[in-house]
Amino acid sequence: MLKISLTKNGHQNTSLQLEGRLAGPWVEELKSTCQQLLREGREPQLRLDGVTFVDDDGLALLAQLRREGIVLADCSPFVAEQLRVV
C-alpha cells in the first residue's frame, strides 16, 4: 500500500509525500497523479522519506519522473542507491 498526500507549496509547486510501498498497482497510481499535476501546470516534488520499498516498476517510474524534471527529495539511503544504479 502507498499513501500519497498532496500539499500545495505556492502557486505552481506541489509536494507529494509518499508513505509505504511503491509497488504493484501503486506505481500506476503515482504515475497518474504526477501526470495530472503536470497537465494542470504544477511542478510536483516527490518526498520519499516515508517509502519503505520500491519494486522494479517503481524504480523505473521514479527514474522517468526525475528525467522529466520532477524533484525527488528526502530519499532514504537505500532508495537513493537504487536510483543511482538505475
Buried (B, 14 or more C-beta within 10 A) or exposed (E): EBEBEEEEEEEEEBBBBBBBBBBEEBBEEBBEBBEEBBEEEBBBBBBBEBBBEBBEBBBEBBBEBBEEEBEBEBBBEEBEEBBEEE
